[in-house]
Amino acid sequence: MLFELALRLIPALYFVYLVTSTIWYLYLHPLHRIPGPKSWIIFPILRQISGIRGRFDSDMRRFHKHYGTAVRFGRAEVSFITPDAWKQIYGHGHAQLPKVLTSVSNTLDIISSNDADHSRHRKALSHAFSAKGLQAQEPLVNGYVDKLIERLKGMAASGVPVDMVKWYNLTTFDVIGDLAFGEPFGGLERAEYHYWVAMVFGFVKVVPFARLRDAYPVVFKLLKTFLLPKGLMAARQRQIEHAQRTVAKRLQNADAYHRGDFMDSMLRHAGEKDGLSVEELEGNANILIIAGSETTATLLSGVTYWLLRTPDVMKKVTDEVRGVMQSEVEITSNNVAARLPYMLACLEEALRMYPPVPTGLQRRTLTPVQIAGYDVAPGTSVSVHQSAAYASPVNFHLPEQFIPERWLPEAKDDPSSPFFSDRRDVLQPFSAGPRNCIGRNLAFAEMRLILARVLWNFDLELCKESANWAEQKSYTLWEKPALMLDMSIRIPASAGTRARSLLRTVQYSHPPSCPCHGNPLHHLQHGHQNPASLARHLATPIDPSRQKEYAFEMAASSIRFGPGSTKEVGMDFKNLKANRVCIVTDENVAKLDAMKQAVEALSSEGVEFTVFDRVRIEPKDSSVKEAIDFAKPYGADAYLAVGGGSVIDTAKLMNLYTTFPEADFLDFVNAPLGKGLPVNKPLKPLIAVPTTAGTGSETTGTAIFDLVSKKAKTGIAHRNLKPTLGICDPINTRTMPAAVKAASGLDVLCHSLESWTAIPYNERTPRPANPIQRPAYQGANPISDIFSLQALKSCVEYLPRAVKDPGDFEAQSQMLLAATLAGVGFGNAGVHLCHGMSYPISSQNPGYKHGGYAVPHPIIPHGVSVAVTAPAVFRFTAASNPDRHLAAAEAFGVDISNVKRESAGEVLGEAIADFLVKLGGQPRGLKDLGFKASDVDGLVEGTLPQKRVLMLAPNLNEELHAEKQELRTLLEQSLDY
């Protein structure tokens, strides 16, 4: 009877316990105000399971992204990601926050010892890690790096792919093994891991099991047979015994060693009160090898991967190493630290993207404390989770991208830098406070030396099987797969090439603040041995017209984005002290709410205005001249454009030619169709209110129109044409017909694709003799890249939704934002072949009228004319930069993990064609527009004058006959797709 009653009561009592404990931990516990995953708080074993599965660190990044800067991920466990949390947990008052140890922690080593013993350990090791100690160790480190380079050259010569994770590990373990034990592991000699080293990689998985054992000893006993890898603890014991034997051998022969290594340093205080015991020597030898080898190799693997995934950065850092260092002998740790700032920035960025210890180092609160603005109860385990902190947009701008420029001095000091507000002090990969990593300087010295030597000696290429290498599990340390590279031995440059390379790369060492005073040669005018005189002495004469650009400028309108922002335009003109405003629009937009809002805004502020509503869609020179003739007698002191790209472009031209009323129309038109004169003074204020999501004209200094007499589409481009302000109000795009949305969106698509793949700015010729001659379209650059790639991703995601559902306001808003982002990107980087060929396609229209456009005449919308050649264009341009084209294909949703670089063009071309077909309503090539094969030569001749954009086309031949043939082939391939 009692037994049956107990059987009934036990589940009921457990249910009551579960309910009451859930209520307590979720709603009444002192930590209940700190957000976090409720399932982990109710069932804390989920945290242990996550660790055993290698998912804890990725889960923490996900939690912080969802919950914010503080996350409660257990009943009494809290993670933070802010700089002040570092100081409060690890820096100041660290004595009140002792370490949280596991059952596998060794309290006899420097990492796990208490504070008093930690000070003794640190004192004993201080000499080995001092500047003098590091200087004494550099020859030893150099010797192992020499062996590494020798082994890599052998594999590169044989054409065998190389696993850099393995070779970095063999090198760093040999170095630290020699410094800790007095003898290497012999990994570089044998090209294989010593058993001691091999077990390090397996033993890191013990830590999560230790946490499970500490938290749930009964559960662990029941499950350890199934969970714990067989033989792991025995292998760990073998490691410890090896350390004991090696330390004993070293102690027996202590007089024979005076080499400035770790053991020498620890034995300095032998026999003294603060000296270390034999057990402490063994413990430190063990932990120093693990901490000093595995983590250094991890960072080297990470920086190599991210450099190869970011070709522009790889080129910059390689140019810096090979340009600044005149010979490999010059590559010393001190020289690298002093002379290779961009490489150092790459290492810092790799530490952020791929911290060697991605997790949080836990401390325990003993009293109530406040951390990062949160009240934390006694007995709470607190930490700063490293990878979550470094991946958070709270701390870093564009945290998902590998951008070393964020660590350069100008990014830190210039308020206009997009990275100025980055919270760099949150990056503490070696921890913070009195117990930070004592080996920081040695690790940096090794990393600098090894990376510089590898970049000096080899050209590297990522093998396709390692394309997604960074997607890894972690068990306190990362579980790194093989990082497979194809390597080729670099052919040393001639003396003249080295001198010219030095001139190119000096800008990374001394980044110019402006084109006049920031020129590095400004500081090198005296002495016959400066780089300029060296180049003149060694190099052949240079044709000034072939000198490449060395700088880029960013020009974009001020942008205001938000629903309802149109109604502010009256106040804007009032603030600009404008008295007479010419409103420019077309007859369709004139009837829409956007125009009504603009007129009411000006009227409410008492601003006088007139309206020109006869803008032609896809304007011709005649319609532009009509608009100019309307504006001249009115004498406006400001302009307001309300409409699509045609309206905004027409307003720009009205502004230009009323500011220069005596100019001939062709004076400013792009050469060779016009004279291409620079716009040498500011224009009147122009505010643009786009009602379509496509051209991005509200951000650019470009205006496009048909030059009928020449049977060509051309334009005027100068930064002074850009609007004073672009008001991007998503409400204004709601009325766009589906066909207009599609065509406008395709313009965004090609703006982003073309600017992303344009030639790099520093490959453009000629270099301007005066900064005022620098063109608006300058080539791809690090800033335009950010805007262009994001615009592409948004367009792929939101354009189909915007076309399909007129009520999808999110998609309409995101497409307007994408158009603006693309406008900033192409407005500075430029466009190339799709746009260059689109102009004759539009101007030589054989009679095609695109559906959905309420106009009485034939029309090929601009977005349609650029997209129709896109599949062929990007198949052609891919050879210039396969990685960029693969990145673009990935934006379309293509899995590129197994795609060869030589297939980049085919893959991207197919992705674009598939996107156009699924979007619907688009011509399947020039034939659908009415063009025939016999029309191709006319289209080629119409494309050739578009030098402004063709000069930015990658892979296009500069020789006229060859260029014609390439354009002919592209247009023939575009007849259908």
N, C-alpha and C positions, 0 to 999 in steps of 0.2 A: 504493500500500500504506500509506504513512505517512498519507496524506490520509484514507483510510478508517478507519485506527486513531484518528486525531484526532477524526473525526466520532463514533466510538463513545465515546471517552474524555470528550469535552466534556460530554455530558449526565450521565455518571457522576460526573465531578468536580463539576459544578454541584450534583448531588444530595447528594454528600458535604458540599459547602460549606453547602448549605441545612440539612442535618441538624445539622452541628456548630455552625453559627451559631445555629440555633434552640435547641439545648441550652445554648449559652453565654448567650444573652440571656435565656432563660427561667429557668435554674436556677443559673448560675454568675456572672452579671454582678453587680457591686456593688449594683445596684438591684433584684435579684431578689426581695427580701423585700417590696417595695412592690407591692400588688396592682394589677391593671389588665387590660384586654382583651388576651388573648394574640395575637389576630389582628393588632392594631395594632403589637404589639412585634415580631412576626415579619415583618410586611409594613408598614413605616412609611409607605409611599405611601398607605395607607388613610386616614391622618390628613390628607394633602394633598387627597385626593379628597373627604373629608368637608367640608373648608374650601371647596373649589370649589363644592360642592353647597349651601353655606349651612347645613350641618347640624352643623358642628363644636361650636357652643355647646350645642345640644340634646343632642348625643351626650355632651358632658362632664357635663351635668346627669344624664343617664341613668347614666353610669359612676359618678359620685360616689354616686348613690342606691344603686347595686348594691355598690360596692367600699368605700365609706367616705370618710373625711376626706382620704385621700391616694390619688391614682391615678397610676399610671405608664401614660401613654398613648402612649409611643413608646420607642425604645431608650434614649434619654437625656433624656426629657421627663417631668416630674412636676408634677402640679397638686395644690394644697392648698385647704382651705376653712375654716381655723380662724383666729381672731383673732391668735394668737401667730405664725402663719405670715406674716401681714402685717408684723409688726414685724421678724421675722427676715429676710425677703426684701427689703422695701422701706424699712424704717425704720432700724434699727441696722445698722451695718456694710455700708451700701449700696455702699461703694467696692469691697468684695470681690465684689459681685454686679453686674457691669456689664450694661447692656441688651443684649438680643438683637435685632439690627437685621436688616431685610430689604434687598434690593437697591434698593427704592424709597424707603428712608428717606433723609431729607436731613439729614446731620450738621451742617448750618449753621443748623438751627432749634433752638428751645429744647427740643423734645421728644426729638430724636435725638442731640443733641450730647453730647460726653463731659462728665465731671463738672466739669472746670475751666471749659470754655466754658459749660456750663449755668449756673454761678454768675454769669458775665458777663451772659448773657441775662436771668437773673432780676433782677439788679441794674438792668439797663437798663429793664426793664418794671415794676419795683416801684412806681414812682410812679403809673402808670396804674391799678394794681389796689389801691392803698392806699385807706383810708377817705376821705381827702380827694379822691383821684382819682375814686372812685365817686360822691361827692357832686357833683362838677363835671359828671359825665357824665349824671346823672339827668334833667336837662331834655331832653337829646337823646333818651334812652330814652323818656321820657314822650311826646315828640312822635310817635315811631313807634307807640307804643301807642295814642295818640289816633287815628292813621290807621287802625290795625287795627280799633278799635271802630267807627269811622265806616263802614268797608267792610262789616263784619259786620252792622251795623244795616241797611244797604241791602239785603243779601241776605235778612236775616230778614224785612224788610218785604215783599219780593217772594215770600216763601214757597219760595225755592229751597234745597234741601239744601246744606249747606256742608261742604267738605273741610277739616277743621281742621288736618290735617297740612300741607297746602299753605299755609294762612294763618299758622300758627305759623312755618313755615320762611321765608316771605316777610318776616315781621316780624324774626325774629332775624338773618337774613342782612343785612337792611337796617341793623339796629343795628350789628352787628359790622363790616360792610363800611365803614360810615361811620367807626367808631372806628379801623379798621385802615388804610384807604386814604384817609380824609378825604373820601370821597364815597360815597353809597349805591348799591346795585345797582338801585334804582328798582322793586323787586318790588311793593311795596304800591301804587304809583302805576299800574303797568301791569297789575297782577293776574296776572303771569306771571313765571316764573323767568328771570333773567339767565342767559346761556349758561354763565357761570363757575359759578353755583350749580347749574345742572342737571347739570353734569359731576361735581360732588362725589358725587352719588348713584350715578353710574355708576362713578366711579373707586374707590369702596370695594371693588368686586369685583376690582380689580387685586391687592390684597394677597395673597389666597390663591394667585393665579398666581405672584406674586413668590416666595412660599415654595416653591412647586413648582419654580420655576426655580433657586432657591438650592440645593435639596436634590437635584434631578435635572436638571441642565442639559441633558443629552443628550435625555432624555425630553421635556423642555419644548420643545426645538427641533423635535422630531418632531411634537409635538401642538399647538403654539401656533396653527397655522393653523385648527385645528378647535375649540380651546378658548377662545382669547382673543377677546372681542368685537371686531369690526372697528372701527377708528378710535379705540379707547379711548386708546391711548398718544398718538396725535396730538392728541386733545382735551385730554389732560393737559398736553401741551406748550403748547397754546394758553392754558391756565390760567396756566402759569408765565410766559409772555410777557406776559399781561395784568398780572400782579403786577409784573413788571419795569417796564412802561410807567407804571403808576400810582405806584409808588414813585419812579421818576425824576421824574415830574411834581411829586410832593410835595416832593422834595429841591430842585428848582429854585425852588420858591416857599416855602421853609421859613420865611422871615421873615413871611409872610402868615398863618401858622397859629400860634395859641396857644390851643388848644381843649382841652387836657388829655386828648387821645386817646392811643392806643397809640404812634403815630408820634412825637408830641411827647415822650413818655416815653423812647422809644428814642434820639431825637436829643439828649437832654439831655447825653449823654456822648460826643457826636461829637467826634472829634479827640483824645480821651483814650486812655490806654493800654488801658483796659477797654472802650472804645467798640466798637460793632458795625460791621462792614463793610457795604457796600451789599448784597452777596450775603446776609449774615445778616439784614439788614432785609427783603429780599425773601422769604427763607425763613420768617421769623417772621410776616410779613403773611399769607402763604399758610396756614400751619398754624393761626394764631390764628382765622382766619375759619372754617376747617373745625371745629376743636375747640370754638370758642366759639359757633357758630351751630347746627350740625346737632344737637349733643348737647342743647342747651337746648330746641330745638324737639321733639326726641324725648321728653324728660321731660314737657314740657307736653302732648304728644299722649297719652303714657302715663297721666298723672294724670287727664286728661279722660276717657279710656276707662274707667279703673277706677272713677272716681266714678260714671259712668253705669251701670256694671255692678253697682254697689252702692248702690241708691237710698237706703238709710238713711243712709249716709255722705254722699251728695250733699246730702240734706236738712240734715244737721247743719252741713256746711261752708257751705252757702248761707245758712242761718239765721244763722250766725256772722258772715259777711261783711256781710250786709244788716242785722243787728241791731246790731253793734258800730260799724260805720261809718255815720255819720249822713248823709253825702253822699259823692259820688264824689270830690270834691276831697280828702277825708281819706285817700284811698287812695294813700299813698306807701310806698316800700320800708321806711322806718324804722317807720312806723305799722303796717304789716302784720306786721313782725318782732316788734313789741312787743305787739300787741293781738289777733292772730289765731292763737293757739296750735294750734287744731285744724286750720286750713289748713296750717300748717307741718308738723304731723304727717302730713297727707295727702301732702305733697310727699316727706317722708322715706319713707313707705310706698310711694309710687310709685317712688322710687329703688331700693327693695328688690325690688319686683315686676317692674320694667321698667328695669334699669340701662341708661343710654344707651350705655355700652360694656360689653357683656355678657361679654366674653372675659377672658382673663388677660394681664397685661402681663409678658412673659417677661424673666427675668434669668438670667445664666449663673454657676454656681459655679466658682471658681478653685481652691479647696482643699476638702478634706473638711469638711463642715458637718453639723450636726444641725438639722433643721427639723421642728417639730411632733412631735418624738419619733422621727423617722426619720433614719437615717444616709444622707446624700446625697453621692455621689461627685463629684470634680472634673469639670468639663465638662458638667454636667447643666443643662438648661434648666428652671428652676423658676418657678412663678407661683401666684398665688391666682386661681382662676377665679371671677369675680364672680357671674354668674347662678347658678352651681352652689352657691356659698356662701350666697347669699341665699334659695335655694329649699330649703335643707336643714333637716329637722327637728332636726338636731344643733344648729343655731344659733337657730332660731325656732320658737315654738309656732304650730301651724296655718299653716305657711309658704305654703300654696297660697291662702290667703284674704287679701283686702285689708282689713286691720284697722288703721286709723291709731291707735287707742287704745293700741297697744303702744308708741308713741313719746311718750305724755303722761307728765308727771312722776309721777302716781300709779302707773302701770304699772311705772315704774323703781324706785320707792321702797317700794311696798307688797308685802311677801312673799306676801300672799294673792292678788295679781293673777296670772292665768294666764300673763301675759307677763313676770313678774318675772325669770325665768331666761333670757329672750332674750339672746343674745350680740350686743348692739347694736354693739359695737366692731368686729364683722366687716364692718359696712357702711362701705365706703370707696370710694364711686363716683368720687371724684376722686383715687384712689390715696392712698398714704401715704408718710411720710418726707420727706426733703429735696427729692425730685423730684415731690412731689404737684402737682396742677393749680393753677397760679397764678391762674387765672380763676374759682376756686370762688365767691368772694363776688359777683362780677359776675353769674355764672350764677344764683345764688340771688336776687339783687336783681331780675333780669329775670323769673324764674319767679314770684316772689311778686307782682310788679306786674301782670303779664299775667293770671295766673290770677284774682287778686282782681277785676280790672276786668271780666273775662269773666263771672264769677259774679255780680257786681253788676248787670250790664246785661242778662243774657240767661237765659231758661229753656231748658234743653237737653234733647234727646231723641235717643237713639242710633238711627240708621236700621238696619233689619234686615240690610242687606248688610254692616254692620260689626259684627255681633254677635260674630263670632270674630276680631276684628281683631288680637288679641295673638298669634295663631298665625302666626309670621313666621320667615323665614330670617334669618340674620345673617352678615355678612362683616366682622368686627371691629365694625362698626356694624349696626344693624337695617335690613333692607329693608322699609320701612314702606309698606303699602298706604294708600289713601285712608281717612280716618276721617270717615265721612259722618254729619252731625248735622242734625236739624231744630231750628231756632232760632226763638224768639219773643222780642220785646223785652219786658223786664220793665216792668210798670207800677209806678212809684214808689209806695211806701206813704205813707199820710197820717202826720202827725206823731204822732198817738196810736198808730197801728199800729207805727210805728218804736219808740216808747217801750216798748210791750209786748213787741215782738220783742227789744229789748235786755235786758229782764228775763229772757226765756226763755233767751237765748243766753249770758248772763253765766256760767252754770254751766259752759260749755265753757272760759271764760277762767280761772275760779277753781273747779275741780271740788270739790264739797263732800265732805269726809271723813266727815261724819255729818249726819243730818238736823237736829240741833240747832245744832252749832257750825260746820258747814260752809256755812250759808246765806250767800250772798254779800251779802245785805242787812244781815247782822250788822255788816258793816264800813261801812255807809253810813247810819248813824243821825243824823249831824250834817250840817247844811247843807241849804238848801232846794232846791238844784239837783241832788240825787242822783236816780238813775233812778226810785226809788219815788215821790218827790214829783212828778217829771215825769209819771209815768204817771197819778197821781191828778189832776194838773192838766189833762191832755190827754184822758184816756179817760173814757168813760161809766161809771157805776157798774157793778160786777161782782157778779153773784149768786154767793155763795160756793159754792153747790151745783153751779155750772157751771165752777168753776175746775179746770183740768186738773192732773193729777199732774206732778211734776217730778223724781221719784226712783223708783228701784226697789230692792228688796232681794232678795238671793239666799238662800234657805233650802233646804237639802237634808241628808238624813241622811249620816252617814259611811258609806262603801261599802267593803266588802271583796269582791274578785272573784277567784275561782280555784277550780279543781277540788279537792275535798277540804277546803275551808275550813270546812265545817259542823262538823267535829270540834273546832274551836277554841272553840265557843260556851260550853262549860263554863268554860273559863278566862276568857272575857269576863265572865260573870256573877260569877265569883270576883273579878276585877279591879274590878267595879262594887260589890263588897261586898254582893251580893244573897244573901239567906238563904232566901227562899221565892218560887219562880218558878211562875207559872201558864202552862203550855204550852197554846196554842190551836191546834187543827187541825180537820180534818173526818174523817169515818169512812173515807174512801178513802185520804187521805194517811197516816192513822194506821197503815196496814198497810205503808207504803213504807219504803225504806231511809233516806230523809231523816229520817223521824221516829225510826227506830232509832238513827241516828247522833247525833241531838240528845239523845235520852234517855241514851245511853251517855256522851256528853260531860258532861252534868250529873252523872250518877251518879259518874263517875270523879273529879270534883272535889268530891264530897260536898255538892252543892247540893240542898236539899230542893225537891220540885216536886209539882204535881198536874197532871192533864191534863183539859182540856175538848175533846172530840172531836165535838161536835154542831153545828158551824158549818154553816149552810145555804149552798149555792151560790146566788149572787145573794140575799144575805140580806134578810129582811124585818124590820120593826121588832119583830115578835114574837120572831123568833129572836135578835135582838140583845139584847132584854130578858131572854130566857132565859139568855144567856151572862153578862150583867151580874149577874143574880141568883145564878148559880153562883159568880162571882168575889168578890162582896162578903163573904160569911162566911169565905172562905179567908184574906183579908188578905195577898195577895201584895205583895211589895215590888218585883217586876219581872215582865215578861211576855215570853214567847217565842212568836212566831207562825211556824208551819211549814205552809206551804200557798200557795195562790194568793191573788189579790186579795181574795176574799171572806173568807178566814181573816185576812189581815193587817188588813183594814178592821174586822172584828169585834173583833180584839184591841185596836185603837186605841180603839174605843168602850168596851170593858171597862175599859181603862186610864183613860179620861176620867171615866166615871161612878163608878168606885170612888175616884177622887181627889176628885170632887164628889158624895159619896153622897146629899146632900140635894136635889140639883138635879132639877127636872122634866125628863122626857125631851126635851121640845120647847125647853128653854131654849137649847141650843146648835145646834139644827137651823137650817139656812140659812133666812133670811127669803125670801119671805113665809110659807112653810109653818110655820116655827118662829120663835123670837124672835131667833135669830142673835147671841146674846151672845158676847163675846170670851172666850177661854180665858185667864184672867188670871194663871195661875200654872203652873209647870212640872209635868209629869206624871211618873210613875214610869218607869224605864228600860224600853224595849221594843226587843227585837232581832227583826228580821224575816228569815226564811229562805224566800225565794220558791221554789216548786216549779213555777211556770209562768213563761213569758216573755211577759208582756203588760201587766199593769196598771201596773207601775212603782211600786206602792204602797209598796214598801220605801224610796222616796226622798221621798214626799210627806206633807203634813199633811192629807190628804183621806180621808174614809171615806164610802162610798156604800151606800145601802140603800133598799128599798121602804117607803114610808109608806102602808100598805094603806088606812087610813081616808081618805086624801086621793086614793087612786088615782094616786099619783105616786111617782116615784123621786127621791130627794133625798139630802142628806148633810150632813156637818159638815166645815168646812174652816178650819183654823187651823194656823199653823206649829208650835205646841206639840204637835200630834198626831203630828208626824213621828217615825219610829222613831229611837232612839239610834244604831242600827247596822243596816245592811242587809248580810246575808251572801249574796252571789250566787255560788252553787256550781253550775256547769254540770252536774255529775253529777246533781243533783236534778231536772233537767228531762227526763232521758232517758226517764222512764216516762210522759210525757204522751201520751195518744192523739192521733192525727193531727188529729181534729176539734177537740180542745182547743188543740193547737198553732196551728191555723189561726185559730180565734176569738181566742185570746190575741194572736196576731201582728197581727190586724186592729185590735185595740185599740192596739197600738204604732203601727201605720200612722196611725191617726186622731189619736192623741196628738201625733205629730210634725207631721202636716199642719196640725192646728188651731192648735197653739202657734206654728208657723212663720208662719201667716197671721193670727194674732190682731191686734187693733188695737195700735199701738205703746203702750208703757206711758205715754208722755207725752201721749197723747190720751184717757186714761181720766179720767172724772169720777165722783164728786167727789174732789178732793184731800183726804186725811185731815187733820183738825184736829190729830191726835196720831199719832205714828208707830205706836203700838200698834194703831191702827185700819186700818192699811194691809192690804189683803186678801192672802190667799195667792196668788190669781190676779190678776196685775197687768198683763198685756199683754206683747206681744213686746218683748224687750230684747236688747242685744248679746250677753249671756252665754247666755240661753236659746236664742237663734238657733243658736249653735254646736252645742249638744246636739241640738236638734230636727232640724236639717238632716242631721247625721250619722246620727241614728237613722233618719230616713226612707230615706237611701241604703242603710243596712245592712238594713233591713226588706225593701226591694225586692229586694235581692240574695239574702238568705239565707232569707226565709220560705218561698218555694216549695221550696227544697231541704230545709228542716227538715220540711215537711209530707210531702214525697214519700218521703224516706229516713230512717227512724227511726235508722239507724246513722250518719248524718252528724253526728258530734260537733262538727265545726267550725261547721256551720250552727246547731246547738242552742246552742252557746256564744255565737255572735255575736248570736243573737236574744235571749238573756238580757241581754247587754250592751246591745243596742239598746233593750230595755225599760227598762233602768236609765237610759240616756241620755235617752230620751224622758220618763221620769219626772222627771228634773231639769229638762228643758225645760218640760213642761206644768205641773209642780208650781209653777213660778214665773210662767210666761207665761199659763197657763190654757188651756182648750179653749173651744170655742164651739158652733156650731150642730149638728154631728153628735152631740155628747154631749148637748146640750140636748134634742134631739128623741128621743134613744135612751131617755131615762128613761121617758116615757110609752109608748114602743113596748114596752119590757120589762114595765112594770107593767100595761099593758092587753092583754097577750098573749091573743089569742082562742082559744088552745089549742094552739099550735105547740110541738112538742118537737124540738129540734135533734138530728140523728143524732150518735152517738158520745159522748153524755153519759149516764153511768150514774146517773140520778136517776129517781125514780118519778113525777115531776110534770112538767107542761109547762114548757119553758124556752127562752127566746131568749137565748143567751149575750151578754154585754155587748158583746164585740167584733163580733158579728154585727149587733147592734142599732145600733151606731154606723156600721158600714161601709155599711149598706144605703141610707143617705141621702147618702153621700159624693159620688157623681157629680153629683147635683143641687146639693149645697151648694157645691162648689167652682166650678161653673159660675156660681153666683150671686155668690160673694164676690170673684171675680177682678177685677171692675171697680175694687175698692178699691186694689189693688196688683198690676197685671198682671205686673210683673217678678218678684215673689215667687212668683206662681203659675207663671210660666214656669220659674223655677228648680226648683220642685217637679216640674213635668212633665219637666224634664231629668233629675231623679233617677230617674224611671221609664224612662229610656232614650230619651226623645223627642228628636229632632233639632230644636232650636228656632231654628236659624240663620235660617230663612226664615219664622218664625211672626210674624204681626203681634201687637202688644200687645193689641189688641181681641179677638183670638182666644184669649187665654190661658185663659179659663175653659172654652171648648169643648174645647181640647186637653187640659187637665188632667183634666176630667171624663171624657173618652174614655179617657185613660190609666188612670184608676182603674177604670173599668168593665171594661176589657180585663184588668187585673191580677186583678180578682175572678173573672172568668170562667175565666181560665187557672189560678187557684189551685184551683178545683174545690170542689164541695160547698157552695156559697154560694147563698142565695136570690137570685133575680134581681129583687128589689124587695119592697115591702111585701105585695103580693098573694100571693107565695109563703109569707109568714108567716101568711096567713089574713086579712089586713086587706082591707076593702072601701073604696070611695070614700066610703061613708056614715060610716066610722070617722074620717075625716080631722079633722072638727071636734073630736072628743074628743081626738085627739092634739094638736091646736093648743092646746086648753085645758090639757092636761097639760104642754105645753112652756112656756107663758107664765110659770109660777112660777119657772122656772129662771133667775132674774135674774143669779145669780152667774156663769153662763157666757154668757148672752145679751148681757150688757153688753160682752163682749169680741168680739162678732161683727162683722166688718167689713161695711159696706154695708147693715146692717139698720136699718130706719126706727125711730126712737124713739117716734113717735106710735102709740098703741095700735092704732087701727083699721088703719093701714097695716102695722104689724108683724104683726098677725093675718093679713092678706091675704098678706103675703110668706111667712109660715110655712105657710099653707094651700097656696100655690102650690108650695113646696118639697116638701111631703109628697105632694101630688098627682103631682108629677113623679117622686117616689120609689116610686110604686106599682109601676112596673116600669122597668128600664133595659136 
